[in-house]
Amino acid sequence: MKNQQAIQIAEGIYCVGAIDKDAPRFHGYHVSHGVTFNAYLVRGTDGKYTLIDTVHRDKTDELLGRIASVTEPKNITALIINHTEPDHSGAVPAILQTAKPVVYATVAAAKFLQAMYGTENVQTVKSGDTREIGGRTYSFLATPMVHWPDNMVTYLPNEKILFSNDAFGQHFATNQPLDTQNNINTALTEAQHYFANIVMPYRAQAAKAVDAALSLPLDMIAPSHGVVWTKNIDRIGKLYQSLCTGESVAATLVFDSLWGGTAERAQEACDELRKTYEKITVFDLRTDHMSDVMAALAASKHLCIGSPTYNGYPTPRIGTLVAEVEALRPPVTEYSLFGTFAWGGGASKHLTQKLDALGLQKTFDLTRA
């Protein structure tokens, strides 16, 4: 596929977003399979075009090139913004300058667009609103805090297509946009990784939005990142419902080590965990990425932390882990500790204080000299 060629995913509906296969990070966390910034161009029955979301500002030329492979960008008469975060709205100024479309967004998104880009005269919509645009029917569902207060999703009821923005997304760069054209297990793994590092703090809000979205008749879910779901809507739906409820019987063990002593005790901690848990995922923070840890914690009940004492405290990497747990709020309810005292201890004491304050229950502590 040429770098700036749109791909039709349904009759008169095209993927026109951008692909960055070499992106190492996104939103501050590690990604393994690059990034896509999905945007969708819809040809109306009257021949006019609607653009749903845009791309990061740095990818504006790629967006315009893909649009131009279908029609002149000036032929866009409507722009629907589901979410104003810069990876979705960065090209809004260029589209408005080129095409002068009517913009549709939530009230919160309209305020953000004005603050970010000076965008005026946005047509605001709310949950349950329906608009006839270009001869097609569009319905809107507000999904606040999934994961910004301005979020909504857009639904084409006649075509049974949901443009879900960040929900059901993954950081998975591919030139073939459909789930059936890609390794589905990789896509699902990346969907959990994305959920853990972006959506997880808002599980309660996401659960309501996901249930509402999945109650719609669906032939396609087109998110703003990653593959478009067609034959695997049931699988991504069940994954999201499971992640939103936070119900799990798994454990995640995470350790850091300075001279190898704590690493040597990881097996002892695993043996203790196996008395209760069959599934245990282990991470060594000297080599593993924190964002992968959070993906595992999104489906875990128990967090086991191993840390040597570093100047009276846990190591900085373990400190970062605890900060991520506090910020992203995985569904863990229990914790355990292991490690080494070093000169006089301190890591176990500080970890216990912090994790107790977060409402977790300690089950064992194998820390010793």
C-alpha positions in Angstrom: 0.0 0.0 0.0 1.3 3.4 -0.8 2.0 5.6 2.2 -0.9 8.0 1.4 -3.6 5.6 0.1 -7.0 5.4 1.8 -8.4 1.9 2.5 -12.1 1.2 2.1 -13.5 -0.7 5.0 -17.2 -0.5 4.1 -19.2 0.9 1.2 -18.1 4.6 1.0 -16.2 4.5 4.3 -12.4 4.8 4.3 -9.5 4.6 6.8 -7.5 7.8 6.2 -5.4 8.0 9.4 -1.7 7.8 9.9 0.7 4.9 10.8 3.9 5.1 12.8 5.5 1.7 13.0 8.6 2.9 14.7 7.0 4.8 17.6 8.7 3.5 20.8 6.4 5.2 23.3 2.9 6.8 23.4 1.2 8.7 26.2 4.4 8.1 28.3 4.4 4.4 28.1 6.2 1.7 26.0 4.6 0.3 22.9 5.8 -2.8 21.1 4.0 -2.6 17.7 4.0 1.0 16.8 1.1 3.4 16.7 -1.8 4.2 14.4 -3.9 7.4 14.5 -7.1 6.3 12.9 -9.4 8.7 11.2 -12.4 7.8 9.0 -13.8 9.4 5.8 -17.4 8.8 5.1 -19.0 9.5 1.7 -22.6 10.6 2.1 -25.4 9.5 -0.2 -25.4 13.0 -1.6 -21.7 12.7 -2.5 -20.5 15.0 0.3 -17.9 13.8 2.8 -17.7 13.6 6.6 -14.4 13.2 8.4 -14.5 11.4 11.8 -11.6 12.5 14.0 -8.2 13.5 12.7 -4.5 12.7 13.6 -1.6 14.0 15.5 -0.4 17.4 14.1 2.9 15.8 12.9 0.9 13.4 10.7 -1.3 16.0 9.1 0.2 15.6 5.6 -0.3 11.9 5.7 -4.0 12.4 6.6 -4.5 14.9 3.8 -2.8 12.7 1.4 -5.0 9.7 2.2 -8.1 11.9 2.0 -6.9 13.2 -1.4 -6.7 9.6 -2.7 -10.5 9.5 -2.3 -11.6 13.2 -2.8 -10.2 16.7 -2.6 -10.0 17.6 1.2 -12.0 20.7 0.4 -15.0 18.5 -0.3 -15.3 17.6 3.5 -18.4 19.3 4.7 -18.6 17.9 8.2 -16.0 17.1 10.9 -17.0 14.9 13.8 -14.6 15.1 16.8 -15.2 12.3 19.3 -12.3 13.4 21.5 -9.9 16.4 21.5 -6.7 14.9 22.8 -3.9 16.0 20.4 -3.5 12.6 18.8 -7.1 12.9 17.5 -7.5 16.6 17.0 -4.0 17.8 16.0 -5.0 18.2 12.4 -8.2 20.1 13.1 -6.7 23.5 12.2 -5.5 22.2 8.8 -8.9 20.6 8.0 -10.7 23.8 9.0 -8.4 25.9 6.9 -8.8 23.5 3.9 -12.4 22.5 3.9 -14.5 24.8 6.2 -16.7 22.0 7.5 -19.4 22.0 10.1 -17.9 20.6 13.3 -19.8 18.3 15.7 -18.6 17.6 19.2 -19.8 17.4 22.8 -20.1 20.6 24.9 -16.9 19.8 26.7 -15.1 19.0 23.4 -16.3 22.3 21.9 -14.8 24.2 24.9 -11.5 22.3 24.4 -11.4 23.0 20.7 -11.9 26.6 21.3 -9.2 26.7 24.0 -6.7 24.6 21.9 -7.3 25.9 18.4 -9.6 28.8 18.6 -12.3 26.8 16.9 -15.7 28.6 16.9 -19.3 27.8 16.1 -19.1 24.1 16.9 -22.4 22.3 16.7 -22.7 20.5 20.0 -24.4 17.1 20.4 -25.3 15.0 23.5 -26.1 11.4 24.1 -29.1 10.2 22.1 -28.8 13.0 19.5 -29.2 12.0 15.9 -28.1 14.1 12.9 -28.6 13.6 9.2 -25.3 14.5 7.6 -24.6 14.0 3.9 -27.7 11.8 3.6 -26.5 9.3 6.3 -27.8 9.0 9.8 -25.4 9.6 12.7 -26.2 8.9 16.3 -24.0 10.1 19.2 -23.3 8.6 22.7 -21.4 10.6 25.3 -18.7 8.5 27.1 -17.2 11.0 29.6 -14.0 10.0 31.3 -13.3 7.2 28.8 -10.8 8.7 29.2 -11.3 12.5 29.0 -14.5 14.4 30.0 -15.1 15.3 26.4 -15.4 11.8 24.9 -18.2 10.5 22.8 -18.6 7.7 20.2 -20.4 8.0 16.9 -22.7 5.3 15.5 -24.1 4.8 12.0 -27.3 2.8 12.8 -28.1 1.9 9.2 -24.6 0.5 8.6 -24.2 -0.8 12.2 -20.8 0.8 12.5 -19.5 2.3 15.8 -16.7 4.8 15.7 -15.5 4.2 19.2 -12.5 6.6 19.5 -10.2 5.3 22.3 -12.5 2.6 23.5 -11.5 -0.9 22.1 -8.3 0.6 20.7 -4.8 -0.8 20.7 -1.4 0.6 19.7 -0.8 -1.8 16.8 0.5 -0.3 13.6 -0.6 -2.2 10.5 -1.2 -1.4 6.9 -4.2 -3.9 6.9 -6.8 -2.3 9.1 -9.3 -5.2 9.7 -8.9 -7.6 12.6 -9.3 -10.5 10.2 -6.1 -9.4 8.4 -4.0 -9.4 11.5 -2.9 -11.7 14.3 -5.9 -11.5 16.5 -4.1 -12.6 19.7 -1.6 -9.8 19.3 -4.4 -7.3 18.7 -6.1 -8.5 21.9 -2.9 -8.4 23.9 -2.3 -4.8 22.8 -5.9 -3.9 23.6 -5.3 -5.0 27.2 -2.0 -3.1 27.2 -3.8 0.0 26.0 -6.6 -0.4 28.5 -4.2 -0.8 31.4 -2.1 2.3 30.6 -4.9 4.6 29.5 -8.4 3.6 30.5 -7.9 1.6 33.7 -8.3 4.5 36.2 -11.8 5.0 34.8 -13.1 1.4 34.9 -16.5 2.4 36.4 -17.2 4.9 33.7 -15.8 2.6 31.0 -18.0 -0.2 32.1 -21.2 1.8 31.5 -20.0 3.1 28.2 -18.9 -0.4 27.0 -22.2 -2.0 28.0 -24.1 0.8 26.2 -22.0 0.4 23.1 -22.2 -3.4 23.0 -26.0 -3.2 23.3 -26.1 -1.7 19.8 -26.4 -3.8 16.7 -22.8 -4.0 15.5 -21.1 -5.2 12.3 -18.0 -3.2 12.9 -16.2 -1.3 15.7 -13.7 1.3 14.3 -11.5 2.7 17.1 -9.0 5.5 16.8 -6.0 3.3 17.4 -5.2 -0.2 16.0 -7.3 -2.7 14.1 -11.0 -2.3 13.1 -13.1 -5.0 14.8 -15.4 -7.1 12.5 -15.4 -10.8 13.1 -14.0 -10.5 16.6 -16.4 -8.0 18.2 -17.5 -10.6 20.7 -13.9 -11.2 21.8 -12.9 -7.6 22.2 -16.2 -6.9 24.0 -15.7 -9.7 26.5 -12.1 -8.6 27.1 -13.2 -5.1 27.9 -16.1 -6.2 30.1 -13.7 -8.4 32.0 -11.1 -5.6 32.4 -13.8 -3.2 33.5 -15.1 -5.4 36.2 -11.6 -6.1 37.5 -12.5 -9.7 38.5 -9.4 -11.8 38.5 -7.7 -14.8 40.2 -4.2 -14.0 38.9 -1.1 -12.6 40.6 1.7 -10.4 39.3 5.2 -10.5 40.8 7.5 -7.6 40.2 11.1 -7.1 41.5 14.1 -5.0 41.3 17.6 -6.0 42.4 20.9 -4.2 42.9 23.4 -7.1 43.5 21.2 -10.1 42.8 20.0 -10.9 46.3 16.4 -9.9 45.8 16.3 -11.6 42.3 17.4 -14.8 43.9 14.4 -14.7 46.3 11.9 -14.3 43.5 11.4 -18.1 43.2 10.7 -18.4 46.9 8.0 -15.7 46.6 6.6 -17.5 43.5 6.4 -20.7 45.5 4.4 -18.9 48.2 2.1 -17.4 45.7 1.4 -20.8 44.0 -0.3 -21.9 47.2 -3.2 -19.6 46.2 -2.7 -18.6 42.5 -2.3 -20.8 39.4 -1.4 -17.9 37.1 1.6 -15.8 38.1 3.3 -13.3 35.8 6.8 -12.2 36.7 8.6 -9.0 35.8 12.2 -7.9 36.4 12.3 -4.1 36.4 15.9 -4.1 35.4 14.9 -5.2 31.9 11.1 -5.2 31.7 8.9 -2.2 30.8 6.6 -0.7 33.5 3.7 -0.4 31.0 3.9 -4.2 30.5 3.6 -4.6 34.3 0.5 -2.5 34.3 -1.0 -4.6 31.5 -0.6 -7.7 33.7 -2.0 -5.9 36.8 -5.1 -5.0 34.8 -6.1 -8.6 35.2 -4.6 -9.4 38.6 -5.9 -9.7 42.2 -2.5 -9.9 43.9 0.7 -7.7 43.6 3.9 -9.2 44.9 6.8 -6.7 45.1 10.5 -7.6 45.7 12.9 -4.8 46.5 16.2 -4.4 48.2 16.6 -1.4 50.6 18.1 1.6 48.9 19.3 4.3 51.3 16.5 3.3 53.6 13.8 3.1 50.9 12.6 0.9 48.0 14.6 1.3 44.8 13.6 4.2 42.5 12.1 1.7 40.0 10.0 0.1 42.7 9.0 3.6 43.8 7.8 4.3 40.3 5.9 1.0 40.3 4.0 2.1 43.4 3.3 5.5 41.9 1.9 3.9 38.8 -0.3 1.6 40.9 -1.6 4.7 42.7 -2.3 6.6 39.5 -3.7 3.8 37.3 -5.5 1.9 40.1 -5.4 -1.7 38.9 -7.9 -4.0 40.5 -5.4 -5.6 42.9 -6.7 -6.1 46.4 -3.8 -8.0 48.0 -0.1 -7.5 48.2 3.0 -9.3 49.5 6.6 -8.4 49.8 10.1 -9.9 49.6 13.6 -8.5 49.4 16.7 -7.7 51.4 17.3 -5.5 54.4 20.7 -4.1 53.2 22.3 -2.0 56.0 19.2 -1.6 58.2 16.1 -2.2 56.3 13.4 0.3 55.3 12.1 -0.9 51.9 9.5 -3.2 53.5 8.4 -0.6 56.0 7.8 2.1 53.4 6.1 -0.3 51.0 3.8 -1.5 53.7 2.8 2.0 54.7 2.1 3.0 51.2 0.2 -0.1 50.0 -1.8 -0.2 53.2 -2.8 3.4 52.6 -4.0 2.4 49.1 -6.3 -0.1 50.8 -4.5 -3.3 49.9 -4.2 -6.2 52.3 -0.8 -7.8 53.0 -0.7 -11.6 52.8 3.0 -12.3 53.5 6.5 -10.6 53.8 9.6 -12.6 53.0 12.0 -9.7 53.4 15.1 -10.5 55.3 18.8 -9.9 55.6 
